[in-house]
Amino acid sequence: MDVQKDKQPSAADMISLLETNIVCTVSHIEELQAYEGRNFYLRIVKSEQDQCDYIGNLTEFVVKVTKCEEMRESKWKSLKKILNCLLHCGFTSTKLLSTYKMEKNGIVYLVLLLNYIPGSPLMYHWSKLDKTMVIKQMGEMVANLHNTLQTLDPSLFAEEKDEENAWVLENASVMLDYLIAIKDEKEREIIDSIIKQFIYLMEQNGEHFKKGIIHGDLHEMNLIVNWKDGQLQPHCHSSGNHTVKDLFGIIDFSSMCVSCYIYEVGQIICDFMVSTCPDNCYSVAVTFLSGYLKCRNLNQHELSILFISIMTTLCQYYVIREHKFHGQTNNEYATLGAKKAYHLIMAYHNMTDIFMSNLSKFLQNDFNIDLKNS
């Protein structure tokens, strides 16, 4: 039993909250997978007395429940501005419609009401899709997303910097304190070495890394897709040409922060590697980069830290899970990828030179980027 979730607001609490605030009848509600906190999908039947302009004609929603201390008012207000900007720029992203506060068991929670993007997470469709095509398309979409986010003022999150958040890659040193949760001494030494190498390279070259607002949690569960005949279908139904922005519905921006774009690139490649091709890290990386580099440049310093960024992300999956969720064996989403991450750490930790040599050849041949002189 996940005791922590049992103490949080439940489906019944959400029904009561929304039927009171929107003046509607909730006809269906179901809990969605979540690493922490709780997420719910729901459908409503609107009342004739409903006067909530902010929901318009919508009848399907997602509600996200988080502790108020984990998302201050300044953050969700910034999120609302950024999401509106992304929608204006043609991305298929969720929209923050409203927020509510509620108390349960002495804790104040923030409830975010979001529009529902039809489809289902990319995670459930890999076996039906052309993986190479989708990963390349994802590279293009992320590059476009980073280009747009880089135009926004990072001060939107000036108050939100959390140096203790181990999920933010430049806070990797926090994981060193978590290594006590890793009982095997050999494993601990390998992971310690990876994290310290990343910290060293970050300190040596960090001034060369482009930085700005990033999504912060852009993985296959936060990408909503529709598919047909092995290909992704656009979310928009208007006639005309479609772009990669139309193929991926982006959700869950609650981890949005200011960070280095190359770190998010490494995290996304890592997630795709775990999900689609654990035997060939290089193949996933070059496929993603072949899409990304068409739309956005990465400099030599950024590309040189890519492999160790991927490895440090694998360490995040494994170490944070062991530290934070030790004993919660039935928390399937919390353990998702952790076992694979462990095996990949053990398989790849000595392959830096091979990966970088192959990456260097690809970059030279396809994009005329010379890593050897970086």
Secondary structure, 3 states (H helix, E strand, C coil): CCHHHHCCCCHHHHHHHHHHHCCEEEEEEEEECCCCCEEEEEEEEECCCCCCHHHCCCCEEEEEEEEHHHCCHHHHHHHHHHHHHHHHCCCEECCEEEEEEEEECCEEEEEEEEECCCCEEHHHHHHHCCHHHHHHHHHHHHHHHHHHHCCCCHHHHHHHCCCCCCCCHHHCHHHHCCHHHCCCHHHHHHHHHHHHHHHHHHHHHHHHCCEEEECCCCCHHHEEEEEECCEEECCCCCCCCCCHHHCCEECCCCCCEEEEHHHHHHHHHHHHHHHHCCCCHHHHHHHHHHHHHHHCCCCHHHHHCHHHHHHHHHHHHHHHHHHHCCCCCCCHHHHCCHHHHHHHHHHHCCCHHHHHHHHHHHHHHHHCCCCCCC
